[in-house]
Amino acid sequence: MILAGDVGGTNTRLAFFDGGATKLTPVAMEVFPSRAHNGLEEIVRQFLAQHNLLVEAASFGIAGPVQHGRSQTPNLPWIVDAAALAKVLGLPAVDLINDLEANAHGILALDPEDFSMLHAGAADASGNCALISAGTGLGEAGLLAVGSGYRPFASEGGHADFAPQNETEVGLLHYLVPRFGHVSYERVLSGPGLYNIYQFLRDTGRAKEPTWLEEALRQGDPPATIAQSALKGSCELCVMALDQFVSIYGAEAGNLALKVKATGGVFIGGGIAPKILAKLREPGFLKAFTAKGRVSGLLEAIPVRVILNDKAALLGAGRVAALSLSKT
């Protein structure tokens, strides 16, 4: 039995799978609120207690950089250690990989109906692919074209410097520098990033915050409230914030495509994209994606798809564990 994990800043998903890398069948699956627990080992123990199954191999995708089998998560007060997890599971070793690398592996296990096409690109598109996912944080990864397949690889590009593209974004950068010092793309392209954009637009007087929204933000989840209000068109300030967010999303997706020469396609993952799909289909995203001066034609030929299956990273982690098991 294979144990797979998708460890995010908001939720940790664990699952048991049966089968091999080409076909994984879910046996049991649970979602745990990450911040309600002291670490991944605690969650794993709880999951094992709920499902008395023999673990043959395990892999965990973690939202953070992984070095030498360890990760100190940027959006959780955890240190995740592969050796400690292996001890809990009674295994000689487990795979600990970046969550976007797991997601990239998961793409290879998905079906056509698990995607929504934003831009068809060239009919003969081939080559490397890229993955960008905004959620609690911002993740990025690549898929290197090797022969007839792909080799996923991790990246921490979400923590690279935010590059403003217009006067409004320059103002956003200046607004955020005193708060964060280093302003990465994650500070503006994530759930908290959407709220940062909203606060900037509000505090610089670009639109007025309605009284009803002020109360809703206090009582609920601010990024979700802003996105929902924008999609309904019930608040001009929220519409402006989401439009700005989508433009930045397109620009950084295009940046990533150039850095890995993703002529085979760009995939938009994470929890936010499926919820704002209607907004991503508007001209703003693709306009920013292709606005790369002399190489705009290269971007225009790249297919862009949104991942609709929220279990892609979990499937990817399972696939990695299955591949490891097949080598033993």
N, C-alpha and C positions, 0 to 999 in steps of 0.2 A: 504494500500500500504506500502511496506517495503522499507526503504532507507538503502543501504549498502555502505560502503566505504573501500577502500584499500589505505592506506596513506603511500607512500614510499618517500624516499629521492629525487627521480627524478620525479616521477609522482604520482598524486592522482587520483584514479578512483572512481567515484560515480555511483551508479545505483539504479533504482527503480525496484523492483521485485513484482510480484503478486504470490500468492500461499502460500504453507506451507513449513515446514522444509524438507519434503521428496521430494517435487517437486516445484522448483522456476522457474518462467517464467520471463525473462527480459522484461521490458516495455520501459526503457530508460537508456542510458549509456553514460557517458562523461569522457574524460581524460583531466586532468589539469596539467600543469607543476608546480610542487610544489613550486619551488623557485621563481616563478613569483607572488606569493601571500604571504600575511602577516600572514596567518594562516588558519587553517581548517574551522573556522567559516565563513571567507570570501568566501571560495570556496563553502561551503554549501549554503550560501545565493545566490550565482550566479547560482548554479544548480537549486535551488528552483524557481528562477525567470525564468529560461529557461523552466521548466516543472511544470506547475501549477497542482500538484497532492497532495492529502491529505496523509500525513505521519501518519501511525498508530504505527510504531515501527522503531527503527533505531539502527544500530550497525556499529562500525568503527574499523577496524584493523589498528593499528598504528605501524610504524617501530621504536619501542623503548619500554623501560620498562614502565608498567602501574601500578601505586600504588594509591589506594584510589581514583580512577576515574580520575587521572591526569597522563600526560606523558610529560616529557621534551625530545624532540626527539634528539638523538645523531647526526643525519646527516641533521637536519634542525634547524633554529633558532626559533623554535616554542615551546609554551607550549599548549598542548591540554587538555581541561577540559570538562569532560562529562556533568557537570551541566550547563556550558555555552552553550554547543551544544543542550542540552535538551530545554533550554530557547529559542534558535533560532528556534527550531522546534515546540515549543509549546507542548512538551511531558513531562510527569512527570519524565522520566528518559531515558537514552540511554545506550547501552552497549559499553564500550570502552575496547578493548582487544589488546593484542600484535598481530602484523600482521602475525607472524608465527603460533600463536594459531588459527587465522582466517583461515590461509592456511590449517592447520591440519583439521579443521572442513570442509573445502572445499574438501579435499581428499575424504571424506565420501560421497560427492555428485557427484563425477566424474564417468565417464564411462570407461570401459577397454581401449577404443581407445584414452583416454586422457593420457595414460602412454606409455613409451618405456622401455622395459626390458633391463637392463644392465647385470644382473646376476640372473639366475633363482633360485639359492639356493636350499634348500631342498623341496621336493614335499609336505611334511606335515608341512611346516613352519607355526607357529602360535605364538601368544603372543603379547607383546607390539610392537609398531612401532615407528620410529623416522623420523623426517623431518629436512633436512638441506638445506638452500637456500642462495646462493651467488648472490648478485646483487649490488646495490649501497652500501649495507652493508652486513653483514653475520647474518642470522637468524637461530635459531634452536628451535625445539619443539619436544614434545613427544606425543604419543597416548597410553594411558594406557588401556590395554585390560580389559574390565569389562563385564562379562557374554558373551553375543553374540555380543557386540558392543565395542566401544572405547570412552574414555573420553580424549579429547585433553587437553594438558597443556603447558603453556608457559615456555620459558627458555631464559636466556641471555648468553648462552654458547659461543656465537660468540665473547664475550669480555673477555673470559678466556685467559690465557697466551699461546702464541704461543710456541710450543715445537718442536725444530729442531730435525730431524731424521738422518741427515748426515752432513758432513763437509760443503757442500754448504749452507745448511739451517742454520748452525751455523754462517756462514759468513753473511747470510741475516739478522739474528737477530742482530748481531753486527753492521751491516750497518744501521738498523732502530732505534736502541735504542737512539742514539743522536737526532734523529728527533722527536720521539714520547715519549720517556721515557718508558712508558708501551707499549709493543708490543703484541697486542692481535691477535687472529686468523683473525679477521676482517681486520687487517692491511695488511694481505697477501692473504686473501681469499675473494675477492670482486672485483668490477671493479677497484677502486683505488688500491686495493692490487695487481692486475695483473700489473699495471703500476709501483708499488713499486718494484716488482720482476724484471721487465724489467730494471729499472734504476740501480738496484743493479748489475745485470749481465753486463750491459753496463759500469758502472763506475768502476767496478773491473776488467775490461779488459777480460772478459770471451768470448766476441764476439764483433765485431765492428758494430756500428750503420751506416747503409748506408745513404748517403746524402739525397736520395729521401724520406727515412722514417723520417728523422729528420724534413723535411719540412711538411710531412703528419701529424706528431704528433702535430706540431704547429697549423695547420689549422683545424684539426678534433678532434674527440673524441679519446684520446690516448688508453684506454683499447680496444675499438672496433677496432681501427686500428691495434693494436698488435695482437688481436685474429684473425682478417681476414687475416693478412699477414702470420700468423703461419699456418692457415688452408690451405692457398694457397701454402705454402712452399716457399714463395718468400723472406724470410729473416731468416737467421740462428738464429739471436738473438731473434726474435719473437717466433720461434719454441722452443728454449730453455726456454723462459719465460713461454709459455703456458704449456709445459711439466712439468715444476716445479710447476706451479699453479695446474695442474690436480693431481699431486702426493700429494700435500698438501691437496687438496680437498678430495682425497680418504682416506688419513690418518685421517683427522678430522671426516669424515663420520664414519669411523670405531671407533674412540674414542667415538662419540656420541652413536653409537650402543651398545657399551659396557656399557656406563653409565646408559642407560635406559633398558638394556637387550632387545634390539629390535629384538627378534627372529622372529617376524612376518613380518619384512621387513623394509628397509630404503628407504625413498623417497627423491629424489634430486629435489628441486624446484628452484625458482628464475629465473631471466631473462637470466642468462648466460648459464646455462646447455643446454637448447634446441639449442642454437646457436653453441655450441662446442660439440654436440652429437658425431660426428665422432671421436673426440679426446678422449672423455670419454670412447668410445668403445675400444680404444687401451689398451694394457696390464697395463699401468702405474697406472691408477685409481684403478683397482681391486687389483693389487699387493700391493699398499699402504694400501688399505682398509683391507685386510686380514693379513697384516704383524704385528701380535700382539702376537708373541712368542708362549707361551704355550696354548693360547686360540684361535689360528688362525683357528682351526677347527670350532669353534663357528661362526666366521665371514663368513667362506666359506659356511655355511648353510643358511645364511641370504639373502633373495631376495633383489635386489636393482633395483629401477625403477626411471626413470626421468619423472617428470610431464611436459606434453606438453601444457596443457591448461593454458594460462596466466591469466585466470579469476578465478583461484582456490580460492585465498584469498577473492575476492569479493563475490563469491558464499558462502564461509564459513561465512563471516560477515552477509550475508543475512540469512543464516541458523540459526545463533545465534539470530538474531532479530526475526525470525519466531518462534523459540522456546520460547523466552521471551513473545511474543504476545500470544502464546497458553496457557501460564500460568496465564494470566490476566483474 
